[in-house]
Amino acid sequence: MVTRYAAGTLQPRALAAMPGDSQVSLVPSSVREALLDPHWRRAMEEEYAALLANQTWDLVPRPPGSNIVTGKWI
């Protein structure tokens, strides 16, 4: 397999338009910026729905005195 990096192809600053979309969205620099863009917001909502549908995680009680690592959107 040849990666885009090995092939010399860099990731574009803009996302490819989705079918039916007339414009291309730039890659946001923050979650707040992404939430303001309807294309990015829809993509995040679809990703979250897929995680829930696939039962990716289970919520469990936090053990007393434990250090919890938070999750972040990247």
WOBELZI-V573283 format. One line per field, one symbol per residue. phi: phi as a letter, one per 30 degrees, with the letter a starting at -180 (. if undefined). A space follows every 50 residues. Layout:
# WOBELZI-V573283
phi: ???
This chain:
# WOBELZI-V573283
phi: .cdddddicddddcddddeidcbccdddcadeddddcddddddddddddd ddddhdbbdbdddeidcccdcbdb
